[in-house]
Structures are given as structure tokens and as C-alpha cells.
């Protein structure tokens, strides 16, 4: 049984420092005083200082082999696109990368996206509650146009988040309803089943073919959702609305805590209880991610407009 994890996080010391430097002063102080999985920001930074990209690659490959995972798609924090591209290039048959933008509102954001393919990156990750924007703002249409030209899917994190500075005013996926119709050739993926906005996420499946969801994370947003549905019920709802062909497996694993075997185990058990046929199961666990992110395929050379 092949498995591709579509939602992982690469965190290097350079990425962590860059993220801190981009915070406003008040946020920077708060970030430095925050604890990351029980350790201070500086302690976590020090742990990463000695790790090279090759070290990170070996760690992840070992984790993949132990979990029975064939490949994974990584998100870099702090817009570490160049470093992420070099990481992916170490093992392009097993690593893929979601590029990011430090400021999606910047008028030249589309130029960065135009360089993703040449850097070996397979998609774009955007984070409205943290980056504080609405995806139906026409300002972002050049980014969507570039994604369409480059054949890049776009992954959105809506809803609640562990980030300390999110704004729920930007957390609903419903404003995505205009772009998904205006750019039917772009695949839009909503992470974590909408992270608390499950109903709104399901609505986006109506009259669309280019909206998908990923299953990643603990999905503990359910604790704050009316009725506290089981994860199995969430899967059933997503299957009813999206079908197996628009659901991607993920764990949201990071370097801290290692690969989340318990999430993989939990979701595999749920898929067993859902009594899916082999084709549907394979699509969720591997086929959709492989198709959308072109994992294991020769990456097209799309350089037109890469420099603006």
C-alpha cells in the first residue's frame, strides 16, 4: 500500500530565524517568549543550528521508511523557498515542496510564484488567518493567474491554528468561492478539513470540481465544533461532498515530535471502517497527492514570465 503524506513541515534554523525577523516588534517579543512543544524559542533554534539540509533529509527518510510512507510534501516556514527547493532536490522522488509568500499582498508576489517550478516546488501554501487577507480580494488574482499558468495547486489553511497571532476574521473558506469559479484550472486544497469551518468547506464542494481537502493534523478543532463529531464522521462528510478523488492524506508532522505515526494509524483505521474499495483508498492515501503535486513525474520547464 503506497502512502504519500501531503502535509508536512520543514523547519530549519534559517527558516526559524527568518520568521522571527519578519515579526513586528511586539510579535517578535511574544514569539521569543513562547514555548514550542515545551521548549523556548531559543532552545528550539539551538537544536536546529547544527542540522544541515542533508541531516534533515536523512531524518525524514528514516521516518518515512519506519512509517511505510513513500513520499511527502513539505511546507517551509518563513518563506524559505530557496532552501526548500534545495531540500527537495536531494530526493525529488520522495520529497515535494509547497512554496510560500511572506506577504501575499505584495504586488510582486506573482513573480515569486512564477519561479516555483524552476526551484523544484510543486505548489503554493497560503495562510489567511495568519497573513490576514481574504482570498477573493482581486489583488491576489495575478497570483492565481500565475498558478494556473505554472500548473501549481494552492493549499490554504483556514480556520483555527496553533499560531499565536491568527485573526478569525480571515478564517472562513467561503471567500474562496469566487476564485475557485474564476480559476477552474487551479486545484485549491483546504487543509485540516477546514480546521473548524467544516460546514463552509463542504459548501465549496457544491458546483465545483477543483476544490479538495486534506486530512492532516490532530483535527482537534472538533473539540470546539458543535456536536464534537468523531473524526470518522468528518471523513464520511468529506467523502459524501467531495468523493475520494478530492481528499488528500496528511499528518502535519514536523521535526519536533517526529513523524506522527498515531495520526497515520488513526486515519488508516478509519479508512478500514469506511469500507472503501481499493481504488478509493489508494486515491486518498497516494493517488490524489501524486497527481496534483506531480510527485514522481518529470517537472515541466515553465520559465516564461519567471522573471516578470
Steps between C-alpha positions, in 0.01 A plus 500: 500500500661825385465811716582862425475750785383824340548727804834513684713784635869559436650723769867597483691749714510748209124474455432546870724807522347650185153455640595678821668788317185567298283538808414851617675587828207403724453170322873431506513535878196277539645238266830497684325453832265231366573133553505257211392154613630570849823678406585866450549654158876526559524139615327383187718724285815363663386145430478577130825697465715191448267333248583525131244445226659159449440425870136601465465282191648195674271552799191520283594206279552284807164614637332423167651153487395422856143617431471337158463836327622525142524879468395826660429864416662759725406854597785731599439759769614858446490483119807279473435425134861484386603277790192281454583461133850381587352256753258356241785465249680260735230237446247621241347152477398520867480871583273770360469862612221750561648845436380799700483880495605717792247764395233388253386862465829608346440600137794285389377187678412340166863535391611277788234245412618504137838372622364202695531242223858600422577457871347153504192603699165340424240732654422812703394515865300801627387570857217759517445504882872572556571708189168682544347515157183385325561271203234668285694830503571579135850601607585129512375416153846539341617230742216271396567576134865406545406180684275412206778567249751297699263214581537558875239395759433738791468375857309720747498481878173649614340467843670480835873452535769448762654830389477762770405790274218377284190704424178302458356784291699345216443135595193405295560322168180643347679799336681239293175430315568770238861405414417131464243590235720761332798260484356154432838378374660556843461235770419665835557288811363579845714359780378322813142461368467877546631498861167583661326623187387158385153612390639783289761267353232250399301781338795567267466151356166603349519579127880470496750239391822679598466522880658229715563444870787348691463290814812623677562566867337399825176662383438599861298794368216251544509575875366849421256393229128453576431139585871411520479258203729200487779509244331209328187713455712782356644255249151383409383858449801579280451184294134581447578854379835464324533133416821304546656671197524833687638398841874496576656325799733695730634503855638854552821351641801719584857444610378540857333183616598312187265331261148477638451125485191524720323722246589263216373205705177676598418601145583159355264341752227745399550420132466131588167562673372705208525189281637686203586308189874465423493777239339753736742416780798533266382840377482643854829353618708556190341556164352847551821644645710338229273640228454850640862552609647301209710292736715254312435678171742704295446862594420722201739780420272802524726800486288746304440801719720366781684827513191712441 
